[in-house]
Amino acid sequence: MDRTQEYLEHIRKLLRDVKVPELQDELAEDPLLVQIHDELRAIREIMLAFSSGDFSPVITTRGVIPGCLKALQANLRHLIWQVQLVEKGDFSQEIKFMGEFSHAFNNMLRKLRIRLFELQEHEKNLKESEARFKFLANHDPLTGVYNRRSFIELAGVELSNAASLSIPCCMAMMDIDHFKQFNDTYGHLAGDEALRHAVRTIEVTLRKNDFMGRYGGEEFILFFYDTDEETGFRVVERLRKNLPEKPVFLKSGPVSIYASFGVVASSMEDPKDKDYVQALISDADTALYAAKKAGRNRVILYKSSQTMSMVE
């Protein structure tokens, strides 16, 4: 009996119906139809799994359609892996096996790379700006040393730490001699360069724990850690001698810079008074005034009852 029409109808149902049709007993007698039924059912199950996002089924059937499904399965698994990399921030992935989708996906990645670069540059600029603003807030814009406020704050911290360890410290006030006359002679731009040069000349001789600040105008202040008054006096005297030996070079030629200094030693007691740093600065300034009054270009060490000086 010719069952061709029944075979074709069963195959049509396998291809179209939501539910897999039962293989009637009469049709199950044909081994070829049974094989076709099993293969189409397996293909249906795989495609249904794919449509729900499950790409794990093992494809055991052979032929063009199963082969295409295997290729699609491999591509989709690879795509998932690439998308996972993108999710982790790797925007270098590109797809080359899915036609228009590949083109759209790769364009999206390109835009993400551009946007990421822009965000990174923006973040970099923000960090640089933040660092720059922080530096400007704490440093003198002309010479680069600490400004008065930051110097006083840092000196207070260092003095407190040193006192807890019974470590002596010194501070020194420095004033460029005859600086107004220098400006009148060479101009304010040359005066600015002279201040920068003086700072550079002194800073290269400071130790790691020493630091310098601009107190105002041509006045600077220095902090010497682990330095008693005799050592501080000698160190500052060496700075005074070294300064004119390294002249600033202007358009008109080299010009030596001279300075006067006042030095004061800390008490090594924990500075409870919040104005202790300012009191030390005032004492150093008193010694500086004495140095200027005595003829400038000299160092004077502050003493509560008297002053002592050393002149070359």
Legacy VTK file of the C-alpha trace (Angstrom):
# vtk DataFile Version 3.0
C-alpha trace
ASCII
DATASET POLYDATA
POINTS 312 float
0.000 0.000 0.000
1.441 3.405 -0.969
1.821 5.589 2.160
3.747 8.401 0.508
1.079 10.959 1.329
1.036 9.900 4.989
4.817 10.119 5.132
4.808 13.603 3.682
2.030 14.717 6.039
3.959 13.408 9.049
7.113 15.195 7.931
5.085 18.404 7.396
3.784 18.171 10.972
7.328 17.633 12.246
8.321 20.831 10.498
5.291 22.962 11.421
3.430 21.727 14.486
4.278 23.029 17.958
3.999 19.575 19.406
5.980 16.657 17.997
3.502 14.327 16.268
3.382 10.698 17.322
4.704 8.206 14.817
1.812 5.868 14.006
2.485 2.150 14.224
1.969 1.677 10.516
4.492 4.391 9.713
6.942 3.157 12.358
7.409 0.025 10.302
9.457 2.018 7.799
13.008 2.388 9.191
13.808 5.309 6.857
10.829 7.291 8.121
11.785 6.449 11.717
15.287 7.816 11.043
13.858 10.982 9.454
11.452 11.377 12.389
14.240 11.049 14.981
16.590 13.436 13.159
13.918 16.111 12.644
12.813 15.793 16.253
16.415 16.212 17.396
16.809 19.248 15.128
13.549 20.714 16.539
14.782 20.279 20.109
18.120 21.920 19.301
16.479 24.873 17.557
13.994 25.310 20.405
16.904 25.322 22.853
18.712 27.906 20.703
15.599 30.096 20.552
15.505 30.185 24.370
19.186 31.063 24.645
20.434 27.583 25.527
23.387 26.727 23.300
24.543 23.700 25.293
22.793 20.790 23.493
25.153 18.234 21.982
24.460 17.816 18.253
24.951 14.183 17.272
23.006 14.029 14.042
24.767 14.456 10.736
24.028 16.320 7.558
23.857 19.837 6.219
21.288 21.182 8.676
22.980 19.731 11.788
26.292 20.967 10.397
24.882 24.471 10.035
23.487 24.245 13.569
26.902 23.214 14.874
28.496 26.178 13.126
25.793 28.491 14.501
26.238 27.020 17.970
30.023 27.560 17.853
29.581 31.125 16.600
26.997 31.970 19.242
29.161 30.511 22.010
32.083 32.547 20.738
29.855 35.622 20.577
28.780 35.078 24.199
32.436 34.805 25.217
33.243 38.029 23.389
30.272 39.841 24.934
31.454 38.680 28.376
34.860 40.187 27.638
33.170 43.425 26.572
31.201 43.350 29.822
34.528 43.214 31.682
35.781 46.257 29.778
37.621 44.700 26.845
36.374 46.731 23.877
38.932 45.312 21.446
36.689 42.391 20.465
35.279 42.316 16.929
32.881 39.907 15.203
33.438 38.855 11.607
30.995 35.987 11.088
27.483 37.416 11.530
26.958 39.795 8.628
25.028 42.959 9.451
25.037 42.107 13.141
28.833 42.005 13.046
28.905 45.442 11.407
26.544 46.926 14.016
28.326 45.198 16.903
31.759 46.337 15.751
30.513 49.919 15.303
29.167 49.813 18.843
32.543 48.613 20.127
34.337 51.326 18.178
32.115 53.984 19.749
32.641 52.427 23.176
36.406 52.508 22.666
36.234 56.170 21.669
33.986 56.981 24.619
36.221 55.038 27.009
39.267 56.908 25.724
37.442 60.222 26.190
36.421 59.247 29.733
39.964 58.146 30.568
41.373 61.391 29.209
38.752 63.342 31.133
39.588 61.450 34.325
43.290 62.002 33.699
42.697 65.723 33.181
40.572 65.872 36.328
43.309 64.181 38.357
45.933 66.476 36.893
43.731 69.493 37.582
43.040 68.286 41.110
46.755 67.743 41.708
47.488 71.143 40.202
44.858 72.897 42.331
46.111 71.090 45.413
49.674 72.127 44.617
48.645 75.734 44.012
46.665 75.746 47.251
49.730 74.666 49.228
52.614 76.234 47.314
53.868 79.610 46.238
53.087 79.947 42.503
56.305 81.853 41.736
58.958 79.746 43.464
57.177 76.420 44.036
57.993 76.233 47.754
55.289 75.995 50.424
53.165 79.057 50.981
52.965 80.581 54.449
49.836 78.713 55.571
51.064 75.288 54.444
54.522 75.851 55.904
53.087 76.745 59.304
50.761 73.709 59.278
53.539 71.313 58.277
56.010 72.841 60.742
53.451 72.372 63.526
53.107 68.670 62.706
56.866 68.153 62.467
57.560 70.017 65.716
54.964 67.963 67.573
56.404 64.688 66.243
59.955 65.789 67.004
59.013 66.826 70.545
57.509 63.407 71.262
60.887 61.884 70.337
63.000 64.617 72.005
64.442 65.595 68.635
65.683 69.191 68.266
64.597 71.349 65.332
65.478 74.772 64.004
63.771 77.403 61.922
65.312 80.243 59.947
63.942 83.407 58.414
65.700 84.606 55.271
65.482 87.978 53.561
67.088 88.841 50.205
69.302 91.846 50.814
68.488 95.108 48.995
65.818 93.390 46.898
63.954 96.632 46.146
67.146 98.058 44.727
67.583 94.856 42.672
64.092 95.305 41.190
64.698 98.987 40.486
67.953 98.164 38.717
67.066 95.037 36.736
63.265 95.055 36.649
60.568 92.977 38.310
60.864 90.045 35.897
64.544 89.793 36.758
63.541 90.068 40.408
61.186 87.113 40.006
63.966 85.089 38.415
66.299 86.069 41.248
63.804 84.737 43.805
63.391 81.487 41.887
67.159 81.144 41.543
67.732 81.766 45.258
65.162 79.104 46.143
66.693 76.571 43.746
70.156 77.266 45.118
69.032 76.660 48.686
66.671 73.753 48.081
69.325 71.538 46.481
71.284 71.647 49.749
68.348 70.748 52.024
67.988 67.267 53.441
64.945 65.052 52.879
63.200 66.114 56.104
63.978 69.826 55.734
61.674 72.140 53.819
61.221 75.734 52.787
58.382 78.214 52.421
57.784 81.705 51.141
56.718 83.968 53.959
56.030 86.983 51.781
57.782 89.198 49.234
61.491 88.419 49.382
61.220 86.709 52.791
61.509 82.937 53.077
61.404 80.537 55.984
63.217 77.235 56.455
62.642 74.249 58.730
65.506 71.954 59.785
64.567 68.607 61.356
66.825 66.900 63.906
69.011 69.997 64.116
70.140 71.703 67.321
70.854 75.443 67.415
74.609 75.159 66.869
74.161 72.858 63.876
71.341 75.016 62.563
73.547 78.080 62.834
76.352 76.387 60.879
73.986 75.049 58.210
72.393 78.443 57.619
75.800 80.129 57.576
76.822 77.704 54.852
73.668 78.614 52.912
74.480 82.312 53.285
77.988 81.840 51.890
76.843 79.540 49.097
74.153 81.876 47.780
76.364 84.642 46.251
78.787 82.028 44.924
76.076 80.913 42.503
74.911 84.117 40.779
71.712 84.450 38.813
72.345 84.952 35.097
70.372 87.847 33.635
70.497 89.399 30.173
72.915 91.985 31.535
75.157 89.235 32.938
75.644 87.332 36.232
74.462 89.010 39.427
75.233 87.694 42.916
72.465 87.480 45.475
73.032 88.120 49.175
70.711 87.391 52.081
70.358 87.880 55.824
69.159 85.119 58.175
67.684 84.769 61.625
67.794 81.326 63.281
65.821 79.979 66.240
65.815 76.552 67.915
62.733 74.726 69.193
62.335 73.907 72.882
61.827 70.135 72.273
58.732 70.307 74.457
55.428 69.268 72.941
53.984 72.543 71.578
50.556 72.634 73.212
50.007 76.226 72.198
48.539 76.439 68.712
50.498 79.669 68.216
53.832 78.025 69.057
54.970 77.880 65.437
54.103 81.517 64.912
56.010 82.371 68.104
59.126 80.624 66.738
58.734 82.480 63.454
58.486 85.737 65.383
61.711 84.918 67.239
63.460 84.042 63.975
62.188 87.304 62.505
63.602 89.196 65.500
67.012 87.629 64.831
66.646 88.441 61.134
65.942 92.081 61.965
69.086 92.130 64.084
71.093 90.692 61.161
69.782 93.390 58.818
70.428 96.100 61.392
73.983 94.825 61.844
74.755 95.342 58.165
72.993 92.479 56.341
74.585 89.425 54.698
74.961 87.642 58.010
73.310 85.032 60.268
72.131 85.741 63.796
70.937 83.116 66.235
68.027 84.109 68.450
68.506 83.953 72.210
65.864 84.975 74.709
68.316 87.223 76.535
70.864 87.998 73.835
71.830 87.292 70.256
74.994 85.843 68.822
76.228 86.108 65.266
78.847 84.760 62.977
80.030 86.802 60.045
82.431 85.628 57.385
LINES 1 313
312 0 1 2 3 4 5 6 7 8 9 10 11 12 13 14 15 16 17 18 19 20 21 22 23 24 25 26 27 28 29 30 31 32 33 34 35 36 37 38 39 40 41 42 43 44 45 46 47 48 49 50 51 52 53 54 55 56 57 58 59 60 61 62 63 64 65 66 67 68 69 70 71 72 73 74 75 76 77 78 79 80 81 82 83 84 85 86 87 88 89 90 91 92 93 94 95 96 97 98 99 100 101 102 103 104 105 106 107 108 109 110 111 112 113 114 115 116 117 118 119 120 121 122 123 124 125 126 127 128 129 130 131 132 133 134 135 136 137 138 139 140 141 142 143 144 145 146 147 148 149 150 151 152 153 154 155 156 157 158 159 160 161 162 163 164 165 166 167 168 169 170 171 172 173 174 175 176 177 178 179 180 181 182 183 184 185 186 187 188 189 190 191 192 193 194 195 196 197 198 199 200 201 202 203 204 205 206 207 208 209 210 211 212 213 214 215 216 217 218 219 220 221 222 223 224 225 226 227 228 229 230 231 232 233 234 235 236 237 238 239 240 241 242 243 244 245 246 247 248 249 250 251 252 253 254 255 256 257 258 259 260 261 262 263 264 265 266 267 268 269 270 271 272 273 274 275 276 277 278 279 280 281 282 283 284 285 286 287 288 289 290 291 292 293 294 295 296 297 298 299 300 301 302 303 304 305 306 307 308 309 310 311
